[in-house]
Amino acid sequence: MSVANTSPFTRAPGAHVVVGMSGGVDSSVSAWLLKEQGFRVSGLFMSNWTEDEQGYCSAAEDFQDARRVCEELDIPLHRVDFSREYRERVFARFLADYQAGKTPNPDVLCNREIKFQPFRDYALRLGADLIATGHYARIAQGPQGPELLRAADEDKDQTYFLAAVQRAHLDRVLFPLGELTKPEVRRLATRAGLPVHRKKDSTGICFIGEREFREFLARYLKPDPGIIVDDGGRELGRHQGLMFYTLGQRRGLGIGGTRGAREAPWYVIDKDAARNRLVVSQDARHPRLMSSGLRTAGFNWLAPVPRNGQRLHARIRHRQALQACTVAIDGDDVQVRFSAPQRAVVAGQYCVLYDAGRCLGGGEIAWVASLDASQT
């Protein structure tokens, strides 16, 4: 099993690869595969969050796991603190977006602002010819530079999270797991005797961990309670602050049984910021929840720009099935029109475009075309 040739350095005997080691099975197998193929491998563990007053973040445990793996592989492990960069480039934006009523995606920002910027620069200062991570994605060399391709394991494909990385920052990058499935990675970890072969995959983002999200966010943003109304304006209860809710949400609304309403779940269909009202409905496909299209701002292209009207596919969330669409390019913005209406498209998330197996790039969703005529 070999790593795809993405750079002249992959042919050089003993080329130095610095692997981003998270302490998980994916980065560990990546390091093992590269060493098996004759690369000179070093590990680099990033500390991105330093506040852990209640033990929610597993960074300390993850570092020890990464250290044990590197000892098993007999490779050096470096450690670098990017917590300041993370706070300034990711967390501050995360809070500002929630304050503005958006639903941000810090995993996309972390890849763009940390893993493929300061991490890449630090690795090159360590003498790296190449850098590698445990992402499930592939890279091929196109006529205009590196191109991002979907992983062989569609269920684990992580190109959605990588679509905002600048194209130049994908140069000299290897994704050793791009041709593998997760079960194959687990089997390789077991075969190699890696001490993390049974470690569970991490979920969420480090600074939140397994804690109650609403409680965490309230530490940084002042709650602004208001009323919950149905789509007819009838008051149903109280909300704790619009920032704690997102479009399509059905849990944690606290309105339970309502006189005159049928026994069915309630869904968030709108956030009326002007009147600080949370609008809900028992219609899971209410027109306010459904969208015919969207517009992104500052689209990051990882491939040649498609022509206007070209039929492509899009994702508006990780692991969503690819959705047929057409696009219109307007300067740095992209307008996307879906072949079938999409549910719960929210500002702050990312729309990522694909042409067959190639990821064309992505942009933050800035505006949504609701099927509710009164909202357009």
Backbone hydrogen bonds, N-H to C=O, Kabsch-Sander energy under -0.5 kcal/mol:
donor,donor_aa,acceptor,acceptor_aa,energy
6,T,4,A,-0.8
10,T,7,S,-1.7
11,R,8,P,-1.4
12,A,9,F,-1.0
14,G,38,G,-0.7
15,A,12,A,-1.7
17,V,15,A,-0.5
17,V,40,R,-2.9
18,V,130,L,-2.1
19,V,17,V,-0.6
19,V,42,S,-3.1
20,G,132,A,-2.7
21,M,19,V,-0.9
21,M,44,L,-1.8
22,S,20,G,-0.6
28,S,24,G,-1.4
29,V,25,V,-2.5
30,S,26,D,-2.0
31,A,27,S,-2.2
32,W,28,S,-2.1
33,L,29,V,-2.9
34,L,30,S,-2.1
35,K,31,A,-2.2
36,E,32,W,-2.5
37,Q,33,L,-1.3
38,G,35,K,-1.8
39,F,34,L,-2.1
40,R,15,A,-2.4
41,V,39,F,-0.8
42,S,17,V,-2.4
43,G,76,P,-3.0
44,L,19,V,-2.4
45,F,78,H,-3.1
47,S,80,V,-2.8
48,N,46,M,-0.7
52,D,50,T,-0.7
55,G,52,D,-1.1
62,D,58,S,-2.9
63,F,59,A,-2.5
64,Q,60,A,-1.7
65,D,61,E,-2.0
66,A,62,D,-2.7
67,R,63,F,-2.6
68,R,64,Q,-2.2
69,V,65,D,-2.3
70,C,66,A,-2.5
71,E,67,R,-2.2
72,E,68,R,-2.1
73,L,69,V,-2.3
74,D,70,C,-0.9
75,I,70,C,-2.4
78,H,43,G,-2.9
80,V,45,F,-2.4
82,F,47,S,-2.4
82,F,80,V,-0.7
83,S,47,S,-0.5
86,Y,82,F,-2.7
87,R,83,S,-2.4
88,E,84,R,-2.3
89,R,85,E,-2.8
90,V,86,Y,-2.2
91,F,86,Y,-2.5
92,A,87,R,-2.3
94,F,90,V,-2.5
95,L,91,F,-2.4
96,A,92,A,-2.2
97,D,93,R,-2.5
98,Y,94,F,-1.9
99,Q,95,L,-2.5
100,A,96,A,-1.5
101,G,98,Y,-1.6
102,K,97,D,-2.7
103,T,347,A,-2.5
105,N,348,G,-0.6
108,V,105,N,-0.7
109,L,105,N,-1.5
110,C,106,P,-2.8
111,N,107,D,-1.8
112,R,108,V,-2.0
113,E,109,L,-3.5
114,I,110,C,-2.2
115,K,110,C,-2.0
116,F,111,N,-1.3
117,Q,114,I,-1.2
119,F,114,I,-2.4
121,D,117,Q,-2.8
122,Y,118,P,-2.6
123,A,119,F,-2.6
124,L,120,R,-2.2
125,R,121,D,-1.8
126,L,122,Y,-1.3
127,G,124,L,-1.4
128,A,123,A,-1.9
129,D,16,H,-2.7
130,L,16,H,-2.0
131,I,172,R,-2.7
132,A,18,V,-2.1
133,T,174,L,-1.4
137,A,135,H,-1.2
138,R,149,L,-2.4
140,A,147,E,-2.2
142,G,140,A,-0.7
142,G,145,G,-2.8
145,G,142,G,-1.4
147,E,140,A,-3.2
148,L,359,C,-0.5
149,L,138,R,-3.3
150,R,357,G,-2.8
152,A,178,G,-2.9
153,D,180,L,-0.6
154,E,152,A,-1.1
156,K,153,D,-1.1
157,D,153,D,-1.1
158,Q,136,Y,-2.9
161,F,158,Q,-0.8
162,L,158,Q,-0.7
162,L,159,T,-0.6
163,A,159,T,-1.0
163,A,160,Y,-0.6
165,V,162,L,-1.7
169,H,166,Q,-1.1
170,L,167,R,-1.8
171,D,168,A,-1.0
173,V,170,L,-1.3
174,L,131,I,-2.4
177,L,135,H,-0.5
178,G,175,F,-1.9
180,L,177,L,-1.9
185,V,181,T,-2.0
186,R,182,K,-2.5
187,R,183,P,-2.2
188,L,184,E,-2.3
189,A,185,V,-2.3
190,T,186,R,-2.1
191,R,187,R,-2.7
192,A,188,L,-2.5
193,G,190,T,-1.1
194,L,189,A,-2.4
197,H,194,L,-1.8
199,K,196,V,-1.8
208,I,205,I,-1.9
209,G,205,I,-2.7
211,R,208,I,-1.6
213,F,211,R,-0.5
216,F,212,E,-2.1
217,L,213,F,-2.8
218,A,214,R,-2.0
219,R,215,E,-0.6
219,R,216,F,-1.3
220,Y,217,L,-1.6
221,L,217,L,-2.2
226,G,239,H,-1.4
227,I,276,N,-0.6
228,I,237,G,-2.8
229,V,278,L,-2.7
230,D,234,R,-1.9
231,D,280,V,-0.8
233,G,230,D,-2.4
236,L,228,I,-3.5
237,G,228,I,-1.2
239,H,226,G,-2.6
244,F,241,G,-2.1
245,Y,242,L,-1.7
248,G,268,V,-3.0
249,Q,246,T,-2.1
261,A,258,T,-2.3
264,A,262,R,-1.4
267,Y,281,S,-3.0
268,V,249,Q,-2.3
269,I,279,V,-2.8
270,D,279,V,-1.5
272,D,277,R,-2.7
273,A,271,K,-1.4
276,N,272,D,-0.6
277,R,272,D,-2.3
278,L,227,I,-2.2
279,V,270,D,-2.4
279,V,277,R,-0.6
280,V,229,V,-2.6
281,S,267,Y,-2.0
284,A,282,Q,-0.8
286,H,283,D,-1.6
289,L,286,H,-2.2
290,M,286,H,-0.9
291,S,342,Q,-2.5
292,S,369,A,-2.3
293,G,369,A,-0.8
294,L,336,V,-2.2
295,R,367,W,-2.4
296,T,334,V,-2.5
297,A,364,E,-2.0
299,F,332,D,-2.6
300,N,362,G,-2.8
301,W,299,F,-0.7
302,L,360,L,-3.2
303,A,360,L,-0.7
309,G,327,V,-3.8
310,Q,307,R,-1.9
312,L,310,Q,-0.5
312,L,325,C,-2.6
313,H,354,Y,-2.2
314,A,323,Q,-2.3
315,R,352,V,-2.1
320,Q,317,R,-1.6
323,Q,314,A,-2.5
325,C,312,L,-2.2
326,T,337,R,-2.3
327,V,310,Q,-0.9
328,A,335,Q,-2.2
330,D,333,D,-2.7
333,D,330,D,-2.1
334,V,296,T,-0.8
335,Q,328,A,-3.0
336,V,294,L,-2.7
336,V,334,V,-0.5
337,R,326,T,-2.6
338,F,292,S,-2.5
339,S,324,A,-2.3
342,Q,291,S,-2.7
344,A,289,L,-2.7
346,V,344,A,-0.5
348,G,349,Q,-0.5
348,G,365,I,-2.0
349,Q,346,V,-1.3
351,C,363,G,-2.6
352,V,315,R,-2.6
352,V,350,Y,-0.5
353,L,361,G,-2.2
354,Y,313,H,-3.1
355,D,358,R,-2.6
358,R,355,D,-1.9
359,C,148,L,-2.9
360,L,353,L,-2.4
360,L,358,R,-0.6
361,G,353,L,-0.9
362,G,163,A,-0.9
362,G,300,N,-1.2
363,G,351,C,-2.0
364,E,297,A,-0.8
365,I,349,Q,-3.2
366,A,295,R,-2.8
367,W,295,R,-1.6
369,A,293,G,-2.5
370,S,368,V,-1.1
371,L,287,P,-1.2
371,L,290,M,-2.5
372,D,287,P,-0.8
373,A,371,L,-0.8
375,Q,372,D,-2.3
376,T,373,A,-1.0
